[in-house]
């Protein structure tokens, strides 16, 4: 475990002495990262020069105490508009979005003044302080800089971009340039813009690494990230922090889940962490999931929730935890946060088991089509972010409670599930991968893929649409375990119902649309098709991502995805009893390891978990309990059913991969 420490703690001599004594007494941590600031704009060069001298002493003292010690530079470009008076004293090229918005203290990553007069001397003096590692915070990004949204389009960047695109016109006209044209033209321009963003970030990585490694090439560089797909290609960019010799790089997925009042936000954050971990190259040897208790109010999170959070991030693919939970001593003393660290010290044993059980294997299951080109799926306003939701708040969130396993990279997918946004964004190669294996498509995805020329592989066309008073009713089919009627309550929640029209031999209908009197208004709103590539396709035109927790619909969804994955899903919770999130891993000859998180507020005795395994016994691993072996209660072909107890808000592991 690693702890982030604010200057209010490490800068004053007396505070640091007390902190060091506190750490020695608790014996709960491996590593400390000293933050260069606690304000989200860069400190002045004069202040940083003074702090660098103190940091050198603090790093040395921490090492002498047996703790790995490094530095977290909080502001490379600036996070937001904070401490405006101090920010206005800084000199550099401002970060600016396409509408000309900027914020004091937020700077362009390509600006020569900022790079050479501030970043170079700051990174150099921090390297000279003797840290074992330096973390670059997540302000090194090309969006969300106070008033500035997506960019950068400052005068210097806009001039270079105009040359890059051969464009002549204003910023406003440049924004229109990415929203008007044929589908092929827009895709080409947008992809070129994303590539520009990636190169800007790559150049910043190289600049920082060269500056630091000129002082000491042994310093490990790490990057905090928040699934920033506007500018990121992690497999290409991350190794740049390690240098030409292929040195180790660390990564720190973070952002979000700042309190314990929103369980869905916790699941979304865990999902973004899993996606980031899946996108990282082998040069990244440490992945620390950042636990965010910022701005450090004791009432934001309970200790048990904080501990649970760290385990969930390890299940998602992290190798450890970065703790951002200590505030300013002027607000609360160290002792206020002691219960967190004591709880986390105990939780660490479970987290270490999780990392060992994962064995570095990827998560396998349903891939929801999100890759580095995700922003190509914007319908309009591309340079303003395309109306995209916050990370993790996409179509896949509707499946978080359904006990089905996710994949977070196409190479680990057993089948796919696409909304219109992903269908627009994916390359032809990725679309064909989904359609040639197994693909769950909502009505928007069907419409987009037909426009892209894939109608023959889908088997259905779009018919009428209904914005009110439509219900889904099943028809007899092997994938419908029981007859059902489902109402998503369009009058309250909105949502469009869509008719599908079968276009190919071999299409099969799963459900139809009826009105409140039970009269048929469309003969098909969901169905299946096996195409000429051998791919299995399921189309869903009614509440494809929402209100799927009715018993009969839940069972149908599981049957559909087992069919789409050709009975290859490694793990699932087939019972509609509590909300469950499943993380499944498998390898050649290594069995199955499944993490099951019950995120309902009630326990589940004898919850059935289905594993794809030849084994009839599995190891049950629970937090702070002795490991036990459970026997299968039944089999269904290649699947074995195990019944286990899972408490409310408990994460457990089932493992059949031990010899």
ABEGO torsion letter per residue (X at the ends): XBBBBBAAAAABAAAAAAAAAAAAAAGABABBBBBABABABBBBAAAAAAAAAAAAAAAAAAAAAGBBBBBBBABAAEABBBGAAAAAABBEBBBBBAAGBBBBGBBBAABAAAAAAAAAAAAAAAAAAGBABBBBBAABBABGBEABBBOBABAAAAAAAAAAAGBBEBAAAAAAAAABEBAAAAAAAAAAAAAAAAAAAAAAAAAAAAAAAAABAABBBBBBBAGBAAABBAAAAAAAAAEAAGBBBBBBBBEEGABAABAAAAAAAAAAAAAAAAABBAABABBBBBBBAOAGBAAABBAAAAAAAAAAAAAAGBABBBBBABBBAAABBAAAAAAAAAAAAAAAAAAAAAAAAAGGBBBBEBBAGBBAAAAAABABGAAAGGGBBBBGBBAAAAAAAAGBBBBABAAABABBBBBAAAAAABBAAAAAAAAABBBBBBAAAAAAAAAAGAAAAAGBBBBBBBABGBBBBBBBBAABABBBBBBAGAAAAEEBBBBBBBABBGBBBABBBBBAAGBBABABABBBBBBAAGBBBBBBABGAABGAABAAAAAAAAAAAAAAAGGABABBBABBABBBBBBBBBBBGAEBBBBBBBABABBBBGBBBBBBBABABBBBBBBGBBBBBBBBABBBEABBBBBBBBBBGBBBBBBAABX
